Amino acid sequence: MNETPPDRLSCDPRSPHHNTNALARDVGIRLNGIETINVEEYCVSEGWVRVAAGKAKDRRGNPLTIKLKGTVEPNFRAKSEG
């Protein structure tokens, strides 16, 4: 796998943009220069991220999400030695 994260990635295993290998490498997301930790899905080329809206769930038990727009910068986080 290369050193750049995919253009679009989702945490939902039912999504066609779900990539287990990329998620296993611990992808970090910066939106408009601020590190964001609760990202459910992102798209660099379209400039948006979907984040969980609190603890709210839909009727199927999935988290409700909101779309935030801006400059999206994904990166692979360095594994800490432990």
C-alpha positions as CSV (number, residue, x, y, z in Angstrom):
1,M,0.0,0.0,0.0
2,N,1.3,3.5,-0.8
3,E,2.0,6.3,1.7
4,T,-1.0,8.5,0.7
5,P,-4.5,7.8,2.1
6,P,-7.3,7.2,-0.4
7,D,-9.2,10.2,-1.8
8,R,-12.4,8.9,-0.2
9,L,-12.8,6.6,2.8
10,S,-15.6,5.4,5.0
11,C,-15.7,3.6,8.4
12,D,-19.0,1.9,7.5
13,P,-18.3,-1.7,6.2
14,R,-21.4,-1.5,4.0
15,S,-20.1,1.5,2.0
16,P,-18.3,1.0,-1.3
17,H,-15.6,3.4,0.0
18,H,-14.7,1.2,2.9
19,N,-11.1,0.1,2.9
20,T,-10.0,-2.2,5.8
21,N,-6.3,-1.9,4.9
22,A,-6.3,1.9,5.1
23,L,-8.3,2.0,8.3
24,A,-5.9,-0.5,9.9
25,R,-3.1,2.0,9.3
26,D,-4.9,4.6,11.5
27,V,-5.9,7.5,9.2
28,G,-5.9,11.0,10.8
29,I,-8.0,13.8,9.3
30,R,-7.4,17.6,9.4
31,L,-10.3,19.8,8.4
32,N,-9.3,23.4,7.8
33,G,-6.1,22.9,9.7
34,I,-7.8,21.4,12.8
35,E,-7.4,17.7,13.8
36,T,-10.8,16.0,13.8
37,I,-11.2,12.7,15.6
38,N,-14.9,11.6,15.1
39,V,-14.9,11.4,11.2
40,E,-17.2,8.7,9.8
41,E,-16.4,9.4,6.1
42,Y,-14.3,11.9,4.1
43,C,-13.7,13.0,0.5
44,V,-10.6,15.1,-0.3
45,S,-11.6,15.9,-3.9
46,E,-15.1,17.2,-3.0
47,G,-13.8,18.9,0.2
48,W,-16.1,17.4,2.9
49,V,-16.2,15.1,6.0
50,R,-19.1,13.4,7.8
51,V,-18.9,13.5,11.6
52,A,-21.1,12.0,14.2
53,A,-23.7,14.4,15.5
54,G,-23.4,13.7,19.2
55,K,-24.7,10.4,20.5
56,A,-27.8,10.5,18.3
57,K,-28.7,7.3,16.4
58,D,-31.0,6.6,13.5
59,R,-33.6,4.0,13.6
60,R,-31.2,1.3,12.5
61,G,-28.7,2.1,15.2
62,N,-26.2,4.0,13.0
63,P,-24.8,7.4,14.2
64,L,-26.5,10.4,12.7
65,T,-23.9,12.4,10.8
66,I,-23.5,16.0,9.6
67,K,-21.4,17.1,6.6
68,L,-18.8,19.7,7.1
69,K,-17.1,21.4,4.2
70,G,-13.6,22.7,3.9
71,T,-10.0,21.7,3.2
72,V,-9.6,18.0,4.0
73,E,-6.0,16.7,4.7
74,P,-5.8,12.9,5.4
75,N,-2.6,11.4,6.7
76,F,-1.4,8.1,8.2
77,R,-0.6,8.5,11.9
78,A,2.7,7.2,13.1
79,K,2.5,4.1,15.3
80,S,3.8,4.8,18.7
81,E,6.3,2.4,20.1
82,G,4.9,0.7,23.2
